[in-house]
Amino acid sequence: MSTSPRTTTFEDEELLTPAEVAAMFRVDPKTVTRWAKAGKLSSIRTLGGHRRYRASEVASLRAGIPGQRTEPAGA
């Protein structure tokens, strides 16, 4: 499979670890967990109890935060 060791797929959807999501937003991984508990971001639990986040949902959340977009504002 062509995914990184920490990134897995769930029914053909890319899943991200709390650390990967935290790096995207430049926050602590515990902040990402708080967002999930607050309902801002849904999570999937692995069999071991670890949280995973859907990449598509993370991208949508990221696109909604000003200053976090990867495209220039005028594009």
PyMOL Python script that loads the backbone (N, CA, C, O; Angstrom):
from pymol import cmd

cmd.read_pdbstr("""\
ATOM      1  N   MET A   1       0.836  -1.169   0.000  1.00  0.00           N
ATOM      2  CA  MET A   1       0.000   0.000   0.000  1.00  0.00           C
ATOM      3  C   MET A   1       0.882   1.234   0.000  1.00  0.00           C
ATOM      4  O   MET A   1       1.981   1.201   0.552  1.00  0.00           O
ATOM      5  N   SER A   2       0.428   2.318  -0.605  1.00  0.00           N
ATOM      6  CA  SER A   2       1.271   3.491  -0.770  1.00  0.00           C
ATOM      7  C   SER A   2       1.108   4.530   0.327  1.00  0.00           C
ATOM      8  O   SER A   2       1.629   5.638   0.189  1.00  0.00           O
ATOM      9  N   THR A   3       0.409   4.220   1.406  1.00  0.00           N
ATOM     10  CA  THR A   3       0.244   5.182   2.488  1.00  0.00           C
ATOM     11  C   THR A   3       1.429   5.112   3.441  1.00  0.00           C
ATOM     12  O   THR A   3       2.164   4.125   3.476  1.00  0.00           O
ATOM     13  N   SER A   4       1.598   6.174   4.209  1.00  0.00           N
ATOM     14  CA  SER A   4       2.678   6.191   5.182  1.00  0.00           C
ATOM     15  C   SER A   4       2.348   5.225   6.316  1.00  0.00           C
ATOM     16  O   SER A   4       1.190   4.833   6.456  1.00  0.00           O
ATOM     17  N   PRO A   5       3.322   4.830   7.128  1.00  0.00           N
ATOM     18  CA  PRO A   5       3.061   3.875   8.206  1.00  0.00           C
ATOM     19  C   PRO A   5       2.022   4.365   9.209  1.00  0.00           C
ATOM     20  O   PRO A   5       1.297   3.550   9.779  1.00  0.00           O
ATOM     21  N   ARG A   6       1.930   5.664   9.438  1.00  0.00           N
ATOM     22  CA  ARG A   6       1.001   6.185  10.422  1.00  0.00           C
ATOM     23  C   ARG A   6      -0.377   6.466   9.834  1.00  0.00           C
ATOM     24  O   ARG A   6      -1.339   6.636  10.584  1.00  0.00           O
ATOM     25  N   THR A   7      -0.490   6.518   8.523  1.00  0.00           N
ATOM     26  CA  THR A   7      -1.757   6.821   7.876  1.00  0.00           C
ATOM     27  C   THR A   7      -2.379   5.531   7.371  1.00  0.00           C
ATOM     28  O   THR A   7      -1.734   4.759   6.661  1.00  0.00           O
ATOM     29  N   THR A   8      -3.622   5.300   7.735  1.00  0.00           N
ATOM     30  CA  THR A   8      -4.316   4.100   7.309  1.00  0.00           C
ATOM     31  C   THR A   8      -5.542   4.483   6.506  1.00  0.00           C
ATOM     32  O   THR A   8      -5.891   5.660   6.414  1.00  0.00           O
ATOM     33  N   THR A   9      -6.194   3.490   5.923  1.00  0.00           N
ATOM     34  CA  THR A   9      -7.428   3.764   5.199  1.00  0.00           C
ATOM     35  C   THR A   9      -8.579   3.039   5.872  1.00  0.00           C
ATOM     36  O   THR A   9      -8.391   1.972   6.457  1.00  0.00           O
ATOM     37  N   PHE A  10      -9.736   3.600   5.792  1.00  0.00           N
ATOM     38  CA  PHE A  10     -10.946   3.012   6.337  1.00  0.00           C
ATOM     39  C   PHE A  10     -11.989   3.135   5.259  1.00  0.00           C
ATOM     40  O   PHE A  10     -12.487   4.223   4.972  1.00  0.00           O
ATOM     41  N   GLU A  11     -12.318   1.986   4.654  1.00  0.00           N
ATOM     42  CA  GLU A  11     -13.270   1.972   3.555  1.00  0.00           C
ATOM     43  C   GLU A  11     -12.854   2.974   2.483  1.00  0.00           C
ATOM     44  O   GLU A  11     -13.657   3.805   2.058  1.00  0.00           O
ATOM     45  N   ASP A  12     -11.610   2.895   2.053  1.00  0.00           N
ATOM     46  CA  ASP A  12     -11.036   3.737   1.003  1.00  0.00           C
ATOM     47  C   ASP A  12     -10.935   5.217   1.364  1.00  0.00           C
ATOM     48  O   ASP A  12     -10.759   6.048   0.473  1.00  0.00           O
ATOM     49  N   GLU A  13     -11.039   5.563   2.628  1.00  0.00           N
ATOM     50  CA  GLU A  13     -10.874   6.946   3.055  1.00  0.00           C
ATOM     51  C   GLU A  13      -9.583   7.056   3.852  1.00  0.00           C
ATOM     52  O   GLU A  13      -9.302   6.224   4.715  1.00  0.00           O
ATOM     53  N   GLU A  14      -8.811   8.074   3.560  1.00  0.00           N
ATOM     54  CA  GLU A  14      -7.557   8.269   4.280  1.00  0.00           C
ATOM     55  C   GLU A  14      -7.850   8.743   5.698  1.00  0.00           C
ATOM     56  O   GLU A  14      -8.658   9.648   5.906  1.00  0.00           O
ATOM     57  N   LEU A  15      -7.194   8.131   6.659  1.00  0.00           N
ATOM     58  CA  LEU A  15      -7.350   8.500   8.060  1.00  0.00           C
ATOM     59  C   LEU A  15      -6.029   9.055   8.578  1.00  0.00           C
ATOM     60  O   LEU A  15      -4.952   8.575   8.224  1.00  0.00           O
ATOM     61  N   LEU A  16      -6.135  10.069   9.418  1.00  0.00           N
ATOM     62  CA  LEU A  16      -4.961  10.743   9.952  1.00  0.00           C
ATOM     63  C   LEU A  16      -4.886  10.565  11.463  1.00  0.00           C
ATOM     64  O   LEU A  16      -5.908  10.457  12.139  1.00  0.00           O
ATOM     65  N   THR A  17      -3.679  10.538  11.975  1.00  0.00           N
ATOM     66  CA  THR A  17      -3.468  10.461  13.417  1.00  0.00           C
ATOM     67  C   THR A  17      -3.652  11.853  14.027  1.00  0.00           C
ATOM     68  O   THR A  17      -3.602  12.852  13.309  1.00  0.00           O
ATOM     69  N   PRO A  18      -3.862  11.927  15.336  1.00  0.00           N
ATOM     70  CA  PRO A  18      -3.944  13.241  15.983  1.00  0.00           C
ATOM     71  C   PRO A  18      -2.697  14.099  15.735  1.00  0.00           C
ATOM     72  O   PRO A  18      -2.804  15.315  15.575  1.00  0.00           O
ATOM     73  N   ALA A  19      -1.530  13.476  15.702  1.00  0.00           N
ATOM     74  CA  ALA A  19      -0.290  14.232  15.467  1.00  0.00           C
ATOM     75  C   ALA A  19      -0.268  14.824  14.055  1.00  0.00           C
ATOM     76  O   ALA A  19       0.192  15.949  13.862  1.00  0.00           O
ATOM     77  N   GLU A  20      -0.761  14.077  13.077  1.00  0.00           N
ATOM     78  CA  GLU A  20      -0.784  14.588  11.706  1.00  0.00           C
ATOM     79  C   GLU A  20      -1.759  15.757  11.565  1.00  0.00           C
ATOM     80  O   GLU A  20      -1.462  16.740  10.887  1.00  0.00           O
ATOM     81  N   VAL A  21      -2.919  15.645  12.204  1.00  0.00           N
ATOM     82  CA  VAL A  21      -3.895  16.735  12.168  1.00  0.00           C
ATOM     83  C   VAL A  21      -3.341  17.948  12.903  1.00  0.00           C
ATOM     84  O   VAL A  21      -3.481  19.080  12.438  1.00  0.00           O
ATOM     85  N   ALA A  22      -2.717  17.714  14.046  1.00  0.00           N
ATOM     86  CA  ALA A  22      -2.139  18.809  14.826  1.00  0.00           C
ATOM     87  C   ALA A  22      -1.081  19.565  14.026  1.00  0.00           C
ATOM     88  O   ALA A  22      -1.008  20.792  14.095  1.00  0.00           O
ATOM     89  N   ALA A  23      -0.268  18.843  13.275  1.00  0.00           N
ATOM     90  CA  ALA A  23       0.766  19.487  12.462  1.00  0.00           C
ATOM     91  C   ALA A  23       0.141  20.376  11.392  1.00  0.00           C
ATOM     92  O   ALA A  23       0.676  21.439  11.079  1.00  0.00           O
ATOM     93  N   MET A  24      -0.974  19.953  10.835  1.00  0.00           N
ATOM     94  CA  MET A  24      -1.653  20.759   9.805  1.00  0.00           C
ATOM     95  C   MET A  24      -2.153  22.088  10.361  1.00  0.00           C
ATOM     96  O   MET A  24      -2.093  23.118   9.689  1.00  0.00           O
ATOM     97  N   PHE A  25      -2.647  22.051  11.595  1.00  0.00           N
ATOM     98  CA  PHE A  25      -3.208  23.248  12.222  1.00  0.00           C
ATOM     99  C   PHE A  25      -2.203  23.981  13.116  1.00  0.00           C
ATOM    100  O   PHE A  25      -2.492  25.058  13.635  1.00  0.00           O
ATOM    101  N   ARG A  26      -1.032  23.388  13.285  1.00  0.00           N
ATOM    102  CA  ARG A  26       0.003  23.944  14.165  1.00  0.00           C
ATOM    103  C   ARG A  26      -0.499  24.113  15.598  1.00  0.00           C
ATOM    104  O   ARG A  26      -0.348  25.164  16.221  1.00  0.00           O
ATOM    105  N   VAL A  27      -1.104  23.026  16.092  1.00  0.00           N
ATOM    106  CA  VAL A  27      -1.579  22.987  17.471  1.00  0.00           C
ATOM    107  C   VAL A  27      -1.070  21.708  18.118  1.00  0.00           C
ATOM    108  O   VAL A  27      -0.480  20.861  17.446  1.00  0.00           O
ATOM    109  N   ASP A  28      -1.293  21.568  19.403  1.00  0.00           N
ATOM    110  CA  ASP A  28      -0.908  20.361  20.131  1.00  0.00           C
ATOM    111  C   ASP A  28      -1.897  19.234  19.812  1.00  0.00           C
ATOM    112  O   ASP A  28      -3.085  19.505  19.635  1.00  0.00           O
ATOM    113  N   PRO A  29      -1.446  17.992  19.734  1.00  0.00           N
ATOM    114  CA  PRO A  29      -2.372  16.880  19.483  1.00  0.00           C
ATOM    115  C   PRO A  29      -3.525  16.795  20.484  1.00  0.00           C
ATOM    116  O   PRO A  29      -4.611  16.336  20.129  1.00  0.00           O
ATOM    117  N   LYS A  30      -3.309  17.228  21.721  1.00  0.00           N
ATOM    118  CA  LYS A  30      -4.390  17.221  22.705  1.00  0.00           C
ATOM    119  C   LYS A  30      -5.495  18.201  22.324  1.00  0.00           C
ATOM    120  O   LYS A  30      -6.657  17.987  22.669  1.00  0.00           O
ATOM    121  N   THR A  31      -5.147  19.264  21.620  1.00  0.00           N
ATOM    122  CA  THR A  31      -6.146  20.208  21.135  1.00  0.00           C
ATOM    123  C   THR A  31      -7.052  19.525  20.120  1.00  0.00           C
ATOM    124  O   THR A  31      -8.263  19.743  20.128  1.00  0.00           O
ATOM    125  N   VAL A  32      -6.483  18.708  19.256  1.00  0.00           N
ATOM    126  CA  VAL A  32      -7.271  17.969  18.266  1.00  0.00           C
ATOM    127  C   VAL A  32      -8.236  17.025  18.979  1.00  0.00           C
ATOM    128  O   VAL A  32      -9.386  16.891  18.563  1.00  0.00           O
ATOM    129  N   THR A  33      -7.788  16.379  20.034  1.00  0.00           N
ATOM    130  CA  THR A  33      -8.655  15.498  20.806  1.00  0.00           C
ATOM    131  C   THR A  33      -9.789  16.290  21.443  1.00  0.00           C
ATOM    132  O   THR A  33     -10.926  15.821  21.484  1.00  0.00           O
ATOM    133  N   ARG A  34      -9.491  17.484  21.939  1.00  0.00           N
ATOM    134  CA  ARG A  34     -10.535  18.342  22.516  1.00  0.00           C
ATOM    135  C   ARG A  34     -11.567  18.726  21.463  1.00  0.00           C
ATOM    136  O   ARG A  34     -12.765  18.755  21.747  1.00  0.00           O
ATOM    137  N   TRP A  35     -11.098  19.027  20.227  1.00  0.00           N
ATOM    138  CA  TRP A  35     -12.025  19.354  19.140  1.00  0.00           C
ATOM    139  C   TRP A  35     -12.967  18.186  18.880  1.00  0.00           C
ATOM    140  O   TRP A  35     -14.159  18.388  18.647  1.00  0.00           O
ATOM    141  N   ALA A  36     -12.441  16.969  18.920  1.00  0.00           N
ATOM    142  CA  ALA A  36     -13.270  15.785  18.691  1.00  0.00           C
ATOM    143  C   ALA A  36     -14.297  15.623  19.817  1.00  0.00           C
ATOM    144  O   ALA A  36     -15.460  15.314  19.560  1.00  0.00           O
ATOM    145  N   LYS A  37     -13.872  15.826  21.036  1.00  0.00           N
ATOM    146  CA  LYS A  37     -14.795  15.713  22.177  1.00  0.00           C
ATOM    147  C   LYS A  37     -15.871  16.793  22.124  1.00  0.00           C
ATOM    148  O   LYS A  37     -17.000  16.571  22.563  1.00  0.00           O
ATOM    149  N   ALA A  38     -15.522  17.971  21.583  1.00  0.00           N
ATOM    150  CA  ALA A  38     -16.468  19.087  21.482  1.00  0.00           C
ATOM    151  C   ALA A  38     -17.381  18.963  20.260  1.00  0.00           C
ATOM    152  O   ALA A  38     -18.322  19.743  20.111  1.00  0.00           O
ATOM    153  N   GLY A  39     -17.113  18.000  19.396  1.00  0.00           N
ATOM    154  CA  GLY A  39     -17.953  17.798  18.222  1.00  0.00           C
ATOM    155  C   GLY A  39     -17.546  18.600  16.998  1.00  0.00           C
ATOM    156  O   GLY A  39     -18.257  18.587  15.994  1.00  0.00           O
ATOM    157  N   LYS A  40     -16.424  19.296  17.058  1.00  0.00           N
ATOM    158  CA  LYS A  40     -15.953  20.069  15.909  1.00  0.00           C
ATOM    159  C   LYS A  40     -15.375  19.180  14.816  1.00  0.00           C
ATOM    160  O   LYS A  40     -15.302  19.575  13.652  1.00  0.00           O
ATOM    161  N   LEU A  41     -14.970  17.988  15.201  1.00  0.00           N
ATOM    162  CA  LEU A  41     -14.322  17.052  14.297  1.00  0.00           C
ATOM    163  C   LEU A  41     -14.701  15.646  14.747  1.00  0.00           C
ATOM    164  O   LEU A  41     -14.571  15.316  15.925  1.00  0.00           O
ATOM    165  N   SER A  42     -15.171  14.815  13.815  1.00  0.00           N
ATOM    166  CA  SER A  42     -15.519  13.452  14.224  1.00  0.00           C
ATOM    167  C   SER A  42     -14.283  12.570  14.156  1.00  0.00           C
ATOM    168  O   SER A  42     -13.360  12.813  13.378  1.00  0.00           O
ATOM    169  N   SER A  43     -14.291  11.547  14.986  1.00  0.00           N
ATOM    170  CA  SER A  43     -13.145  10.637  15.012  1.00  0.00           C
ATOM    171  C   SER A  43     -13.624   9.200  14.938  1.00  0.00           C
ATOM    172  O   SER A  43     -14.770   8.884  15.256  1.00  0.00           O
ATOM    173  N   ILE A  44     -12.724   8.352  14.514  1.00  0.00           N
ATOM    174  CA  ILE A  44     -12.953   6.913  14.465  1.00  0.00           C
ATOM    175  C   ILE A  44     -11.981   6.308  15.455  1.00  0.00           C
ATOM    176  O   ILE A  44     -10.825   6.725  15.533  1.00  0.00           O
ATOM    177  N   ARG A  45     -12.439   5.334  16.205  1.00  0.00           N
ATOM    178  CA  ARG A  45     -11.563   4.666  17.167  1.00  0.00           C
ATOM    179  C   ARG A  45     -11.027   3.376  16.558  1.00  0.00           C
ATOM    180  O   ARG A  45     -11.778   2.594  15.975  1.00  0.00           O
ATOM    181  N   THR A  46      -9.738   3.166  16.698  1.00  0.00           N
ATOM    182  CA  THR A  46      -9.135   1.907  16.252  1.00  0.00           C
ATOM    183  C   THR A  46      -9.452   0.833  17.283  1.00  0.00           C
ATOM    184  O   THR A  46      -9.988   1.133  18.350  1.00  0.00           O
ATOM    185  N   LEU A  47      -9.130  -0.395  16.974  1.00  0.00           N
ATOM    186  CA  LEU A  47      -9.353  -1.482  17.930  1.00  0.00           C
ATOM    187  C   LEU A  47      -8.568  -1.264  19.214  1.00  0.00           C
ATOM    188  O   LEU A  47      -8.982  -1.715  20.282  1.00  0.00           O
ATOM    189  N   GLY A  48      -7.447  -0.581  19.115  1.00  0.00           N
ATOM    190  CA  GLY A  48      -6.631  -0.281  20.284  1.00  0.00           C
ATOM    191  C   GLY A  48      -7.092   0.953  21.039  1.00  0.00           C
ATOM    192  O   GLY A  48      -6.495   1.307  22.056  1.00  0.00           O
ATOM    193  N   GLY A  49      -8.156   1.628  20.559  1.00  0.00           N
ATOM    194  CA  GLY A  49      -8.692   2.795  21.248  1.00  0.00           C
ATOM    195  C   GLY A  49      -8.113   4.126  20.806  1.00  0.00           C
ATOM    196  O   GLY A  49      -8.433   5.161  21.390  1.00  0.00           O
ATOM    197  N   HIS A  50      -7.273   4.118  19.791  1.00  0.00           N
ATOM    198  CA  HIS A  50      -6.672   5.360  19.297  1.00  0.00           C
ATOM    199  C   HIS A  50      -7.627   6.068  18.356  1.00  0.00           C
ATOM    200  O   HIS A  50      -8.399   5.428  17.642  1.00  0.00           O
ATOM    201  N   ARG A  51      -7.570   7.382  18.357  1.00  0.00           N
ATOM    202  CA  ARG A  51      -8.432   8.176  17.471  1.00  0.00           C
ATOM    203  C   ARG A  51      -7.780   8.330  16.097  1.00  0.00           C
ATOM    204  O   ARG A  51      -6.561   8.460  15.975  1.00  0.00           O
ATOM    205  N   ARG A  52      -8.626   8.313  15.074  1.00  0.00           N
ATOM    206  CA  ARG A  52      -8.208   8.613  13.705  1.00  0.00           C
ATOM    207  C   ARG A  52      -9.232   9.563  13.125  1.00  0.00           C
ATOM    208  O   ARG A  52     -10.415   9.495  13.461  1.00  0.00           O
ATOM    209  N   TYR A  53      -8.780  10.451  12.254  1.00  0.00           N
ATOM    210  CA  TYR A  53      -9.629  11.492  11.692  1.00  0.00           C
ATOM    211  C   TYR A  53      -9.660  11.368  10.176  1.00  0.00           C
ATOM    212  O   TYR A  53      -8.627  11.117   9.555  1.00  0.00           O
ATOM    213  N   ARG A  54     -10.831  11.541   9.574  1.00  0.00           N
ATOM    214  CA  ARG A  54     -10.978  11.474   8.121  1.00  0.00           C
ATOM    215  C   ARG A  54     -10.286  12.674   7.483  1.00  0.00           C
ATOM    216  O   ARG A  54     -10.534  13.818   7.865  1.00  0.00           O
ATOM    217  N   ALA A  55      -9.423  12.411   6.516  1.00  0.00           N
ATOM    218  CA  ALA A  55      -8.664  13.471   5.850  1.00  0.00           C
ATOM    219  C   ALA A  55      -9.594  14.467   5.166  1.00  0.00           C
ATOM    220  O   ALA A  55      -9.323  15.668   5.174  1.00  0.00           O
ATOM    221  N   SER A  56     -10.682  13.986   4.576  1.00  0.00           N
ATOM    222  CA  SER A  56     -11.613  14.886   3.890  1.00  0.00           C
ATOM    223  C   SER A  56     -12.279  15.849   4.872  1.00  0.00           C
ATOM    224  O   SER A  56     -12.477  17.021   4.551  1.00  0.00           O
ATOM    225  N   GLU A  57     -12.623  15.370   6.054  1.00  0.00           N
ATOM    226  CA  GLU A  57     -13.244  16.232   7.061  1.00  0.00           C
ATOM    227  C   GLU A  57     -12.238  17.244   7.610  1.00  0.00           C
ATOM    228  O   GLU A  57     -12.578  18.400   7.857  1.00  0.00           O
ATOM    229  N   VAL A  58     -11.011  16.800   7.794  1.00  0.00           N
ATOM    230  CA  VAL A  58      -9.953  17.702   8.264  1.00  0.00           C
ATOM    231  C   VAL A  58      -9.715  18.800   7.224  1.00  0.00           C
ATOM    232  O   VAL A  58      -9.562  19.968   7.581  1.00  0.00           O
ATOM    233  N   ALA A  59      -9.685  18.432   5.951  1.00  0.00           N
ATOM    234  CA  ALA A  59      -9.484  19.411   4.876  1.00  0.00           C
ATOM    235  C   ALA A  59     -10.619  20.425   4.851  1.00  0.00           C
ATOM    236  O   ALA A  59     -10.378  21.614   4.642  1.00  0.00           O
ATOM    237  N   SER A  60     -11.855  19.973   5.062  1.00  0.00           N
ATOM    238  CA  SER A  60     -13.002  20.887   5.098  1.00  0.00           C
ATOM    239  C   SER A  60     -12.897  21.856   6.265  1.00  0.00           C
ATOM    240  O   SER A  60     -13.159  23.050   6.119  1.00  0.00           O
ATOM    241  N   LEU A  61     -12.516  21.338   7.413  1.00  0.00           N
ATOM    242  CA  LEU A  61     -12.345  22.183   8.592  1.00  0.00           C
ATOM    243  C   LEU A  61     -11.234  23.188   8.355  1.00  0.00           C
ATOM    244  O   LEU A  61     -11.363  24.364   8.695  1.00  0.00           O
ATOM    245  N   ARG A  62     -10.158  22.723   7.779  1.00  0.00           N
ATOM    246  CA  ARG A  62      -9.009  23.597   7.517  1.00  0.00           C
ATOM    247  C   ARG A  62      -9.365  24.699   6.522  1.00  0.00           C
ATOM    248  O   ARG A  62      -8.919  25.836   6.676  1.00  0.00           O
ATOM    249  N   ALA A  63     -10.156  24.379   5.513  1.00  0.00           N
ATOM    250  CA  ALA A  63     -10.555  25.362   4.506  1.00  0.00           C
ATOM    251  C   ALA A  63     -11.444  26.445   5.098  1.00  0.00           C
ATOM    252  O   ALA A  63     -11.514  27.554   4.568  1.00  0.00           O
ATOM    253  N   GLY A  64     -12.122  26.127   6.195  1.00  0.00           N
ATOM    254  CA  GLY A  64     -13.015  27.091   6.825  1.00  0.00           C
ATOM    255  C   GLY A  64     -12.332  28.041   7.786  1.00  0.00           C
ATOM    256  O   GLY A  64     -12.980  28.941   8.321  1.00  0.00           O
ATOM    257  N   ILE A  65     -11.049  27.869   8.020  1.00  0.00           N
ATOM    258  CA  ILE A  65     -10.327  28.729   8.950  1.00  0.00           C
ATOM    259  C   ILE A  65      -9.474  29.717   8.160  1.00  0.00           C
ATOM    260  O   ILE A  65      -8.569  29.304   7.435  1.00  0.00           O
ATOM    261  N   PRO A  66      -9.753  31.029   8.291  1.00  0.00           N
ATOM    262  CA  PRO A  66      -8.948  32.027   7.566  1.00  0.00           C
ATOM    263  C   PRO A  66      -7.468  31.929   7.926  1.00  0.00           C
ATOM    264  O   PRO A  66      -7.118  31.708   9.085  1.00  0.00           O
ATOM    265  N   GLY A  67      -6.610  32.093   6.933  1.00  0.00           N
ATOM    266  CA  GLY A  67      -5.175  32.049   7.156  1.00  0.00           C
ATOM    267  C   GLY A  67      -4.585  30.661   7.130  1.00  0.00           C
ATOM    268  O   GLY A  67      -3.365  30.523   7.218  1.00  0.00           O
ATOM    269  N   GLN A  68      -5.407  29.611   7.012  1.00  0.00           N
ATOM    270  CA  GLN A  68      -4.924  28.240   7.006  1.00  0.00           C
ATOM    271  C   GLN A  68      -4.920  27.630   5.599  1.00  0.00           C
ATOM    272  O   GLN A  68      -4.431  26.517   5.405  1.00  0.00           O
ATOM    273  N   ARG A  69      -5.458  28.353   4.628  1.00  0.00           N
ATOM    274  CA  ARG A  69      -5.563  27.811   3.280  1.00  0.00           C
ATOM    275  C   ARG A  69      -4.203  27.755   2.625  1.00  0.00           C
ATOM    276  O   ARG A  69      -3.326  28.575   2.895  1.00  0.00           O
ATOM    277  N   THR A  70      -4.045  26.766   1.756  1.00  0.00           N
ATOM    278  CA  THR A  70      -2.768  26.621   1.049  1.00  0.00           C
ATOM    279  C   THR A  70      -2.743  27.434  -0.232  1.00  0.00           C
ATOM    280  O   THR A  70      -1.670  27.665  -0.790  1.00  0.00           O
ATOM    281  N   GLU A  71      -3.915  27.878  -0.717  1.00  0.00           N
ATOM    282  CA  GLU A  71      -3.986  28.685  -1.927  1.00  0.00           C
ATOM    283  C   GLU A  71      -3.907  30.161  -1.554  1.00  0.00           C
ATOM    284  O   GLU A  71      -4.303  30.544  -0.453  1.00  0.00           O
ATOM    285  N   PRO A  72      -3.391  31.005  -2.478  1.00  0.00           N
ATOM    286  CA  PRO A  72      -3.426  32.452  -2.228  1.00  0.00           C
ATOM    287  C   PRO A  72      -4.883  32.936  -2.184  1.00  0.00           C
ATOM    288  O   PRO A  72      -5.742  32.365  -2.856  1.00  0.00           O
ATOM    289  N   ALA A  73      -5.156  33.958  -1.418  1.00  0.00           N
ATOM    290  CA  ALA A  73      -6.518  34.460  -1.247  1.00  0.00           C
ATOM    291  C   ALA A  73      -7.137  34.933  -2.558  1.00  0.00           C
ATOM    292  O   ALA A  73      -8.354  34.848  -2.718  1.00  0.00           O
ATOM    293  N   GLY A  74      -6.344  35.422  -3.490  1.00  0.00           N
ATOM    294  CA  GLY A  74      -6.863  35.940  -4.756  1.00  0.00           C
ATOM    295  C   GLY A  74      -7.049  34.871  -5.812  1.00  0.00           C
ATOM    296  O   GLY A  74      -7.498  35.185  -6.915  1.00  0.00           O
ATOM    297  N   ALA A  75      -6.724  33.623  -5.524  1.00  0.00           N
ATOM    298  CA  ALA A  75      -6.816  32.563  -6.544  1.00  0.00           C
ATOM    299  C   ALA A  75      -8.217  32.065  -6.720  1.00  0.00           C
ATOM    300  O   ALA A  75      -8.459  31.177  -7.538  1.00  0.00           O
TER     301      ALA A  75
END
""", "prot")
cmd.dss("prot")
cmd.show_as("cartoon", "prot")
cmd.util.cbc("prot")
cmd.orient("prot")
